[in-house]
């Protein structure tokens, strides 16, 4: 009876751990200059970041539209004027990393069983969004979202991931 309870606990723990591994999604990080008065930034203009990697025109438009909708919800207005109080730019990187797919059958290590593991290469799209004060020419806020763009995915899936990532990335913007 005791070994049956231990086995149930082990199986439940394994299910919880696997769900946690599968649920790992986009990772976002932000940073900003402490003491910055973000309330003074009401308008923004898109700028290109020198040396930054940019996608094709379609993905470029999707990225800007996704950020525009998030910033509009925060009360900021996009402008083409050089008198904007904030400049916004982005760059992307697509890296490759190993993904391990493992599964097993049987009772685990103690009880024997069979298992297998395979590896594959996945592209992890990272988008870095930067905001600058044009008067001081200084970076005031930066954010990074990983697993955002996958060139091998369908455009609809990329757009959905992008919108989700930008919502998550800009959730706490402007910083309090």
C-alpha positions in Angstrom: 0.0 0.0 0.0 2.8 2.4 0.9 4.7 1.8 -2.3 1.5 2.5 -4.3 1.1 5.9 -2.5 4.7 6.7 -3.2 4.2 5.8 -6.8 1.1 8.0 -7.1 3.0 10.9 -5.6 6.0 10.4 -8.0 3.7 10.2 -11.0 1.8 13.4 -9.9 5.1 15.2 -9.3 6.4 14.1 -12.8 3.2 15.4 -14.4 3.5 18.7 -12.6 7.2 19.0 -13.6 6.5 18.1 -17.3 3.6 20.7 -17.4 6.0 23.3 -16.1 8.6 22.5 -18.7 6.0 22.5 -21.5 4.4 25.8 -20.3 7.7 27.7 -20.4 7.0 30.4 -22.8 8.2 33.8 -23.7 10.7 35.3 -21.3 10.8 39.1 -20.9 13.2 41.3 -19.1 13.2 45.1 -18.7 15.5 47.7 -17.3 15.3 51.5 -17.1 17.3 54.5 -15.8 16.2 55.0 -12.1 14.8 58.5 -11.4 13.5 59.0 -15.0 10.3 61.0 -15.1 8.3 58.9 -17.6 5.3 61.1 -17.3 7.0 63.7 -19.5 7.0 61.3 -22.5 3.7 61.7 -24.4 4.8 61.3 -28.0 7.2 58.9 -29.7 8.9 58.4 -33.0 10.2 55.2 -34.5 14.0 55.3 -35.2 16.4 52.7 -36.6 19.1 51.3 -34.4 22.4 51.4 -36.2 23.8 48.0 -36.7 20.7 46.3 -35.4 19.2 43.4 -37.3 15.7 44.0 -38.8 13.3 41.6 -40.5 11.6 41.9 -43.8 9.1 44.7 -44.4 6.0 42.7 -43.4 7.4 41.5 -40.0 8.8 45.1 -39.5 5.3 46.4 -39.9 3.8 43.8 -37.6 6.4 44.5 -34.9 5.7 48.3 -35.0 1.9 47.8 -35.1 2.1 45.5 -32.0 4.2 48.0 -30.1 2.1 51.0 -31.3 -1.1 49.4 -30.0 0.5 48.8 -26.5 1.9 52.3 -26.3 -1.4 53.8 -27.5 -3.1 51.9 -24.6 -0.6 53.6 -22.3 -1.6 57.1 -23.6 1.4 57.7 -25.9 1.0 59.1 -29.4 3.1 58.1 -32.4 4.4 60.9 -34.5 6.7 61.3 -37.5 7.9 64.7 -36.1 11.5 65.2 -34.8 9.9 67.0 -31.9 8.7 63.7 -30.3 9.7 63.4 -26.6 10.8 59.8 -27.0 12.5 57.7 -29.7 11.6 54.0 -30.0 13.7 51.4 -31.9 14.1 47.7 -32.0 16.3 44.9 -33.2 15.9 41.2 -33.5 18.1 38.2 -33.3 17.3 34.6 -34.2 19.5 32.1 -32.5 19.5 28.4 -32.5 19.5 26.2 -29.5 19.1 22.5 -28.7 15.8 21.2 -27.6 15.6 17.8 -25.9 12.4 15.8 -26.3 12.2 13.0 -23.8 9.6 10.6 -22.8 9.5 7.2 -21.0 7.3 4.3 -20.3 7.3 2.0 -17.3 7.8 2.5 -13.6 10.8 4.9 -13.6 14.3 4.3 -12.4 13.4 2.1 -9.4 10.9 -0.1 -11.2 12.7 -0.3 -14.6 11.1 0.8 -17.8 12.0 2.1 -21.2 12.6 5.7 -22.3 14.0 7.6 -25.2 15.4 11.1 -25.8 15.9 13.0 -29.1 17.3 16.4 -29.8 16.3 18.9 -32.4 17.4 22.4 -33.2 14.9 25.3 -32.7 15.1 28.9 -33.6 14.5 31.3 -30.7 13.6 34.8 -31.8 14.6 37.6 -29.5 13.3 41.1 -29.9 15.0 44.0 -28.0 12.9 47.2 -27.7 14.8 50.4 -26.7 13.4 53.8 -25.8 15.6 57.0 -25.9 15.3 60.5 -24.7 16.1 62.6 -27.8 17.2 65.7 -25.7 19.8 63.8 -23.7 20.5 61.2 -26.4 20.4 58.5 -23.7 18.8 55.2 -23.5 16.0 55.4 -20.8 14.3 52.0 -21.1 15.1 48.7 -22.6 13.2 45.4 -22.8 13.9 42.0 -24.2 11.4 39.3 -25.2 12.7 35.9 -26.2 10.9 33.1 -28.1 9.0 35.8 -29.9 9.7 35.3 -33.6 10.4 32.0 -35.3 11.1 32.2 -39.0 10.0 28.6 -39.6 6.5 29.2 -38.0 3.4 30.3 -39.8 2.9 34.1 -40.0 -0.3 33.9 -38.0 1.5 32.1 -35.1 4.3 34.6 -35.2 1.9 37.5 -35.1 0.0 36.0 -32.2 3.3 35.3 -30.3 4.5 38.8 -31.1 1.4 40.5 -29.7 1.5 38.3 -26.6 5.2 39.1 -26.1 4.7 42.9 -26.5 1.8 42.9 -24.1 3.9 41.1 -21.6 7.0 43.2 -22.3 5.2 46.5 -21.9 2.8 45.5 -19.1 4.7 47.5 -16.5 5.6 50.4 -18.8 6.0 53.2 -17.8 7.8 52.1 -14.6 6.3 53.4 -11.4 
